[in-house]
Amino acid sequence: MREATSTVLYKWFNDVWNNDDENAIEQLMTPDSSAHGIVPGSPLKGAEGFKAFFKDFRSQFQDIKIDIEDVVAQDDMESARTIVNAIHIATEKPVTFSGICMIRVKDGKIAEAWNNYDFLNMHQQLGQNLTPLEV
C-alpha cells in the first residue's frame, strides 16, 4: 500500500469517523466545500451540510471503523479505496461495505469530494429489500 498516513483522506477517515470527532469536520473542510454522492440530489454544502449526514449515520450505526485499503495522491487530488465496518444499532447486525472517495484539496482541507459507497450492499446485509421509486 502507498503511504496513506500523510494524506488528508487518512486524517479525515481516522479523525472524523474512526475517532468520532465531529469537530474535525470543520477543521478538515473548507467553508465552501461540497460533497457529492452521499445523498441523492444536490451535494452537501460545507461542514454544516456534512454534519447532518454524519449525525444521521451515527444515529443508525455504532462502532464505525473505516480502513483505507489504498490511496493515490497527486497535486491537489487524493483518492482512497476504503472498507467500512459498523454495527447497525436497531438490529445489532454488523455490516461491511466498500467505497471510494476522491477529494480536491485546498490549503490542506477538503474543498470538494466525490463519494461512491456501496450503500445497496449495506442495506441488503440488513435484510432490506429496496425497490426503485416510481417516477
C-alpha positions in Angstrom: 0.0 0.0 0.0 1.1 3.5 -0.7 1.8 5.8 2.3 -1.8 6.7 3.4 -1.0 8.4 6.7 0.3 11.6 5.0 -2.9 12.3 3.2 -5.9 14.5 4.1 -8.1 11.5 3.5 -6.3 9.4 6.1 -6.8 12.3 8.6 -10.5 12.6 7.6 -11.4 8.9 8.0 -9.3 8.5 11.1 -10.3 11.7 13.0 -13.9 12.1 11.8 -15.1 8.5 11.6 -12.8 6.2 13.5 -12.3 8.7 16.4 -15.9 10.0 16.2 -14.7 13.6 16.2 -17.4 15.8 14.8 -15.3 18.9 15.4 -12.7 17.6 12.9 -15.3 18.1 10.1 -14.9 21.9 10.3 -11.2 21.6 10.7 -10.8 19.4 7.6 -13.3 21.0 5.2 -13.2 24.5 3.6 -16.2 26.7 4.3 -17.5 26.4 0.8 -16.8 22.7 0.3 -19.2 20.3 -1.4 -19.6 16.6 -1.0 -21.1 14.7 -3.9 -22.6 11.2 -4.0 -23.5 10.8 -0.3 -27.2 11.6 -0.5 -29.5 11.8 -3.6 -29.8 15.2 -5.3 -27.6 18.2 -4.6 -24.2 17.9 -3.0 -23.8 18.5 0.8 -22.5 22.1 1.3 -19.9 23.0 3.8 -19.2 21.5 7.2 -22.8 22.0 8.4 -24.2 20.1 5.4 -21.8 17.2 6.1 -22.5 17.2 9.8 -26.2 16.5 9.1 -25.2 13.3 7.3 -22.6 12.4 9.9 -25.1 12.7 12.7 -27.8 10.8 10.8 -25.3 7.9 10.0 -24.0 7.9 13.6 -27.6 7.7 14.9 -28.1 4.4 12.9 -24.6 2.8 13.3 -22.1 2.4 16.1 -18.5 1.0 16.3 -17.8 2.6 12.9 -14.3 1.7 11.5 -13.1 2.8 8.1 -10.0 1.2 6.8 -8.1 2.7 3.9 -7.1 -0.2 1.6 -5.2 2.0 -0.9 -4.6 5.7 -1.6 -3.4 7.7 -4.6 -2.4 11.4 -4.2 -1.2 13.7 -6.9 -1.1 17.5 -6.9 -4.3 18.7 -5.3 -6.2 15.4 -5.7 -6.4 12.4 -3.4 -8.4 9.2 -3.8 -8.9 6.3 -1.3 -10.4 2.9 -1.6 -12.0 2.0 1.7 -13.8 -0.7 3.7 -16.4 0.4 6.2 -17.3 -1.8 9.2 -20.1 -0.9 11.6 -22.9 -2.3 13.7 -26.5 -1.3 12.9 -27.9 -0.1 16.2 -31.6 -1.2 15.6 -30.8 -4.7 14.6 -27.3 -5.1 16.1 -26.2 -6.6 12.8 -22.7 -6.0 11.6 -22.2 -4.5 8.1 -19.2 -4.4 5.9 -19.1 -2.5 2.6 -16.6 -0.8 0.3 -16.3 2.6 -1.1 -14.1 5.1 -3.0 -13.7 8.7 -2.1 -11.9 11.3 -4.2 -11.2 14.8 -3.0 -9.7 18.1 -4.2 -7.5 19.6 -1.5 -7.2 23.4 -1.0 -5.0 24.8 1.8 -4.7 21.3 3.4 -8.5 20.9 3.6 -11.2 19.2 1.6 -12.7 21.6 -1.0 -14.7 19.1 -3.0 -15.4 15.4 -2.5 -16.9 12.7 -4.8 -18.1 9.6 -3.0 -19.1 6.2 -4.3 -20.1 3.8 -1.4 -21.9 0.5 -1.8 -24.9 1.5 0.3 -27.0 -1.0 -1.6 -24.8 -3.8 -0.2 -25.1 -2.3 3.3 -28.9 -2.3 3.1 -29.0 -5.8 1.7 -26.9 -7.0 4.7 -29.6 -5.6 6.9 -32.2 -7.6 5.1 -33.8 -4.5 3.5 -35.3 -5.0 0.1 -35.0 -1.8 -1.9 -37.3 -1.1 -4.8 -37.0 1.7 -7.4 -39.0 4.8 -6.9 -41.8 5.3 -9.4 -41.4 8.4 -11.4 
